[in-house]
Every structure is written in C-alpha cells, then in structure tokens.
C-alpha cells in the first residue's frame, strides 16, 4: 500500500535553565523520497551539552547531503554520523573548559525502507497501530540492571543513578552504536524519536495510542503538554520527532512538509 510521511518535530525547555536537546528532520537536497530525522540530548554543563547536541545535527545534515546510496550502505551513513560527531565533541574538551557529551538517535527513510542507529538513552520507538514492534535499548546503568533482572521498569524510573550512561558521544571510549531496520514499513506505522525528558513519563501503550489517534502535530502537542504536567515542576528538556506513515491519497501532489513546535 503506498504511503506518505506525516511529520513533526517538537521541543520544550522543561524546567531547566537551558535547552540542551536538539532535533531536526530534513529531506535529501537532490534525491526525492529520502528523509532523515536526528535527535540528540546534550550533557556537560552550561552550554556544553547544547554544543555537543548541535554537533550531532550538523554532522547528520552534512553526511546526509553527501550520501550516495548506490555506493554506501545506510548503516554506514548512520554510523558515520555518530562516530564523527563523537570525535568532534571529544576534541572540544581540549579547547574549552566544558565537558560536553551527547546521546544520538538517527533515522533514515530510503526506497521505502526504514533504518536507524542510536547511542545513549534517547530512544526510537516503532509502532504499528497500537502495537509496539521495537524500541531501542538504553545504554544506561539502570537499563543494564533491568536486562540482568536486578531491577524492574518501575524501579528504574526512580533509581538514583537513572541518568548514568554506559555509552555516549564525547566520552573516552568509542560510542556503542546499535542498529535497527524495518524492511517493509507500511501505512499505519509510526516512528517516534524522543529524549528521556519525554519517554520517562509515558508507558509504551500511552505513546502508541496517542500517535495512533492523532495527527503528528496534535500528538506532539499532547505528549509535550502531558509530559510537562507529569514532571510536576522538575521536568528535563523535552525533544521528539514523529514520522507517521499514512495511506497516500490519489491526488497527493507531494509529501507533507515537517511541522515544528517550539
């Protein structure tokens, strides 16, 4: 079934003094039918995290613009974005007094297939209707404890070390990069990229139902508003990108343009 993409990006500073998340969605400048979404949650003191997250977006845009799908695998493109951003972020530690780090989630739609890669605890969810098909695994201490059966999901959200990452961009060790792919996406599928400032306040079923019931922009507005309410005045930065696949109308002249909430 032919589909088109309904998209939206959204950000909110939460209850922090500075917005250190970054998120973007863009098409390829020369190749129709290709799009990339990228999200980064920066860390590292005043302005350091924002700079680190910005480097992820800059590298994603630059590498995507020079991407040649006939000669380069999608996984290589996604991995290069994370690896090269890591190197740049790490180098800035020697030229400033900051200690910048960032997570990264990079998503690619190409020739009717979806690919993604991530490092850290920002997530990508893939829903089909109200059913979750996949979710990236956090590279965090509490996620590792959950995987080993030493902590449950509810305990992970309250754990005092829930923000400790085992891998991220800008650290001494090379970033751990995990990859995913959906070779046959279809109308009714939805991909959600989001930082922990959002996903920490929702169950998977809540996210799926909101994305299923509402257009992308309305879903983003509702998720941000409810996330802010549930944060109770102590909320982190929020960022998200939605790529919702909908059945293409016969008279559709062009794919929907991204909408942005700020």
C-alpha positions as CSV (number, residue, x, y, z in Angstrom):
1,X,0.0,0.0,0.0
2,X,1.5,3.4,-1.0
3,X,2.2,5.7,1.9
4,X,3.3,9.2,2.6
5,X,5.0,10.6,5.7
6,X,3.3,13.0,8.1
7,X,6.0,14.5,10.3
8,X,6.6,16.8,13.2
9,X,9.4,17.9,15.5
10,X,8.9,19.4,18.9
11,X,11.0,20.8,21.8
12,X,10.4,22.2,25.2
13,X,12.9,23.5,27.7
14,X,11.0,21.9,30.6
15,X,12.1,23.3,34.0
16,X,15.7,23.6,33.0
17,X,17.5,27.0,32.5
18,X,18.8,25.9,29.1
19,X,17.6,23.8,26.2
20,X,20.4,21.3,25.5
21,X,18.3,18.9,23.4
22,X,18.4,19.2,19.6
23,X,16.1,17.7,17.0
24,X,15.7,18.0,13.2
25,X,14.0,16.4,10.2
26,X,15.1,17.1,6.7
27,X,14.9,15.6,3.1
28,X,17.8,14.9,0.8
29,X,18.6,18.0,-1.3
30,X,18.9,16.0,-4.5
31,X,17.2,12.7,-4.0
32,X,13.4,12.8,-3.6
33,X,11.8,10.2,-1.3
34,X,14.6,10.2,1.2
35,X,14.4,11.8,4.7
36,X,16.5,11.8,7.9
37,X,15.4,12.6,11.4
38,X,18.0,13.1,14.1
39,X,17.7,13.8,17.9
40,X,20.4,14.5,20.4
41,X,20.3,15.1,24.2
42,X,23.3,17.1,25.2
43,X,25.1,17.0,28.6
44,X,28.1,18.8,30.0
45,X,27.5,21.9,32.0
46,X,26.5,25.4,30.8
47,X,26.2,25.4,27.0
48,X,28.5,22.4,26.7
49,X,25.6,20.0,26.2
50,X,23.9,22.2,23.7
51,X,27.1,22.5,21.7
52,X,27.5,18.7,21.8
53,X,24.0,18.1,20.6
54,X,24.4,20.7,17.9
55,X,27.4,18.8,16.5
56,X,25.3,15.7,16.1
57,X,22.8,17.6,14.0
58,X,25.5,19.3,11.9
59,X,27.2,16.0,11.2
60,X,23.9,14.4,10.3
61,X,23.0,17.1,7.8
62,X,26.4,17.2,6.2
63,X,26.8,13.5,5.9
64,X,23.3,13.1,4.5
65,X,23.8,15.7,1.9
66,X,26.9,13.8,0.5
67,X,25.3,10.4,1.0
68,X,25.4,8.2,-2.2
69,X,23.0,5.3,-1.7
70,X,24.3,3.4,-4.7
71,X,27.8,3.3,-3.1
72,X,27.2,3.5,0.6
73,X,25.1,1.3,2.9
74,X,22.5,3.0,5.1
75,X,24.2,1.6,8.2
76,X,27.5,3.2,7.2
77,X,25.8,6.6,6.9
78,X,24.1,6.3,10.3
79,X,27.3,5.0,12.0
80,X,29.4,7.8,10.4
81,X,27.1,10.4,11.8
82,X,27.5,9.1,15.4
83,X,31.3,8.3,15.1
84,X,32.3,11.6,13.5
85,X,30.1,13.7,15.9
86,X,31.8,11.8,18.8
87,X,35.3,12.8,17.6
88,X,34.4,16.4,17.2
89,X,32.7,16.6,20.6
90,X,35.7,14.9,22.2
91,X,38.1,17.3,20.6
92,X,36.2,20.3,22.0
93,X,37.2,19.2,25.5
94,X,40.7,20.3,24.8
95,X,39.7,23.7,23.5
96,X,37.2,24.7,26.3
97,X,36.6,24.3,30.0
98,X,33.5,22.3,29.3
99,X,33.0,18.5,29.4
100,X,30.4,18.0,26.5
101,X,28.6,14.8,25.9
102,X,25.5,13.8,23.9
103,X,23.2,10.9,23.1
104,X,22.2,10.4,19.5
105,X,19.3,8.8,17.5
106,X,19.5,8.9,13.7
107,X,16.6,7.7,11.5
108,X,16.6,7.2,7.7
109,X,13.9,6.5,5.2
110,X,15.2,5.3,1.9
111,X,13.5,3.5,-1.0
112,X,10.5,2.5,1.2
113,X,12.7,1.1,4.0
114,X,13.5,2.5,7.4
115,X,16.9,2.4,9.2
116,X,18.1,3.7,12.5
117,X,21.0,3.8,14.9
118,X,21.4,5.1,18.4
119,X,23.9,5.7,21.3
120,X,22.8,6.6,24.8
121,X,19.4,6.7,26.3
122,X,17.4,8.7,23.8
123,X,15.0,6.3,22.1
124,X,13.4,5.3,18.9
125,X,10.0,3.6,19.1
126,X,8.4,1.8,16.1
127,X,4.6,1.3,16.4
128,X,2.2,-0.4,14.0
129,X,-1.2,0.9,15.0
130,X,-1.3,0.5,18.8
131,X,1.3,-2.3,18.8
132,X,5.0,-1.6,19.5
133,X,7.2,-3.5,17.1
134,X,10.5,-2.4,18.5
135,X,12.2,0.1,20.8
136,X,15.9,0.9,21.1
137,X,17.7,-0.3,24.2
138,X,19.1,2.3,26.5
139,X,22.9,2.3,27.1
140,X,22.5,3.2,30.7
141,X,23.3,1.7,34.1
142,X,19.6,1.1,35.1
143,X,18.8,-0.5,31.7
144,X,21.7,-2.9,32.2
145,X,20.3,-3.8,35.6
146,X,16.9,-4.3,34.1
147,X,18.3,-6.6,31.4
148,X,20.1,-8.6,34.1
149,X,16.9,-9.0,36.1
150,X,18.2,-7.0,39.1
151,X,15.7,-4.1,38.6
152,X,12.2,-3.8,37.2
153,X,11.0,-1.0,34.9
154,X,9.2,0.9,37.7
155,X,12.3,0.8,39.9
156,X,14.4,2.0,37.0
157,X,12.5,5.3,36.8
158,X,13.1,6.0,40.5
159,X,16.7,4.8,40.7
160,X,19.1,7.5,42.0
161,X,21.6,6.6,39.1
162,X,19.0,6.5,36.4
163,X,20.9,9.2,34.4
164,X,24.2,7.4,34.4
165,X,25.1,6.4,30.8
166,X,27.4,3.5,29.9
167,X,28.0,4.9,26.4
168,X,27.5,8.3,24.9
169,X,29.2,10.6,22.4
170,X,32.2,12.6,23.7
171,X,33.4,10.0,26.3
172,X,36.8,8.4,26.5
173,X,35.6,5.2,24.9
174,X,34.2,4.9,21.4
175,X,30.4,5.1,21.3
176,X,28.4,1.9,21.3
177,X,26.2,2.0,18.3
178,X,23.1,-0.2,17.9
179,X,21.3,-0.5,14.6
180,X,17.7,-1.3,13.6
181,X,15.8,-1.7,10.3
182,X,12.3,-2.1,9.1
183,X,12.5,-3.5,5.5
184,X,8.7,-3.3,4.9
185,X,7.2,-0.3,6.6
186,X,3.5,0.3,5.8
187,X,0.7,2.8,6.3
188,X,-0.2,2.8,10.0
189,X,3.4,2.6,11.1
190,X,4.8,5.4,13.3
191,X,8.4,6.1,14.3
192,X,9.0,8.2,17.4
193,X,12.4,9.6,18.3
194,X,12.5,11.2,21.8
195,X,14.7,12.1,24.7
196,X,14.3,10.8,28.2
197,X,12.6,14.1,29.2
198,X,9.6,12.7,27.3
199,X,9.7,8.9,27.5
200,X,10.2,8.8,31.3
201,X,6.6,10.0,31.8
202,X,4.8,7.5,29.5
203,X,4.1,3.9,29.1
204,X,4.6,2.3,25.6
205,X,0.8,1.8,25.3
206,X,0.2,5.5,26.0
207,X,2.6,6.6,23.4
208,X,1.1,4.2,20.8
209,X,-2.5,5.3,21.5
210,X,-1.6,9.0,21.2
211,X,0.2,8.5,18.0
212,X,-2.5,6.3,16.5
213,X,-5.4,8.6,17.4
214,X,-4.0,12.0,16.5
215,X,-2.2,13.6,13.5
216,X,1.5,14.1,14.1
217,X,1.4,17.7,15.2
218,X,-1.6,17.2,17.6
219,X,0.1,14.1,19.0
220,X,3.3,16.1,19.7
221,X,1.4,18.9,21.4
222,X,-0.5,16.4,23.6
223,X,2.7,14.5,24.5
224,X,4.6,17.6,25.4
225,X,1.7,19.0,27.5
226,X,1.1,15.8,29.4
227,X,4.8,15.2,29.9
228,X,5.1,18.7,31.4
229,X,2.2,18.1,33.7
230,X,3.6,14.7,34.9
231,X,7.0,16.2,35.5
232,X,5.5,18.3,38.3
233,X,7.8,21.3,38.0
234,X,11.1,19.2,37.8
235,X,11.0,18.3,34.1
236,X,14.0,17.8,31.9
237,X,14.3,19.2,28.4
238,X,11.9,17.5,26.0
239,X,12.5,16.8,22.4
240,X,10.8,14.5,19.9
241,X,10.4,13.7,16.2
242,X,7.4,11.9,14.7
243,X,7.4,10.2,11.4
244,X,3.9,8.8,10.8
245,X,3.2,6.8,7.7
246,X,-0.3,7.3,6.3
247,X,-2.0,6.0,3.2
248,X,-1.2,8.1,0.2
249,X,-4.2,9.8,-1.4
250,X,-4.5,9.5,-5.2
251,X,-4.5,13.3,-5.5
252,X,-1.5,13.8,-3.2
253,X,0.9,16.1,-5.1
254,X,3.8,16.0,-2.6
255,X,4.7,14.5,0.8
256,X,3.7,16.6,3.8
257,X,6.2,19.1,5.0
258,X,7.5,18.9,8.5
259,X,5.8,20.9,11.2
260,X,7.7,22.2,14.2
261,X,6.6,23.1,17.7
262,X,8.8,25.3,19.9
